[in-house]
Amino acid sequence: MSPITLLLVALGLAMDAFAAAIAASIVLRTVSGRQVFRLAFHLGLFQALMPVVGWTVGKCVGTVIAAWDHWLAFALLTAVGGKAVYEALSRTDPRAPRDDPTRGFTLVALSIATSLDALAVGASLAFLGVDIWIPSVVIGLVACALTALGMLAGSRLGARLGQRVEIAGGLVLVGIGVKIVVEHTLATMP
């Protein structure tokens, strides 16, 4: 795999992490360096590990993963996005404390949901006979960097535009889930 191809694959895989980071930071409105690091580290780590898992599984069982990975991503992103929309609509005081999407279940759900495509890419690389270690590191680093950029951009939007942007951020997560299901469904049609 050429370096340009690898970089393009890494950028494509990191777009979901970038959008999720924007949505997460919109919910927070202001983000700390610790929150940026935590989300960027975890999304980058999962993006780096999932191709390795996919590559290993691809060497063993092949296309079984592709039958359900998009549904899991859809369910996780819809749950996180739906929760964000619900909380934005049900909050009466805009200054009320918000759940931190860089912690707990939300962090794990975002990490898994945004990296499932990387799992499929890892399986594809196994089928092509490509060594996984360098692509895995590049994919993780690109996802980490774009997540940090998304967090910084989203916090500026959240601080300026408030509840409407928070609702839009939740809907973006649901939209990413729908996009994943549609792409996988159309790709499997004859």
SULWO-V238008 format. One record per run of one state. SS is the DSSP state (@ for helix, = for strand, . for the rest). FROM is the first residue (numbers start at 1). TO is the last residue. If there is no record, write none. Layout:
BEGIN
ss=SS from=FROM to=TO
ss=SS from=FROM to=TO
END
This chain:
BEGIN
ss=. from=1 to=2
ss=@ from=3 to=28
ss=. from=29 to=32
ss=@ from=33 to=60
ss=. from=61 to=61
ss=@ from=62 to=67
ss=. from=68 to=68
ss=@ from=69 to=90
ss=. from=91 to=103
ss=@ from=104 to=128
ss=. from=129 to=132
ss=@ from=133 to=161
ss=. from=162 to=162
ss=@ from=163 to=188
ss=. from=189 to=190
END
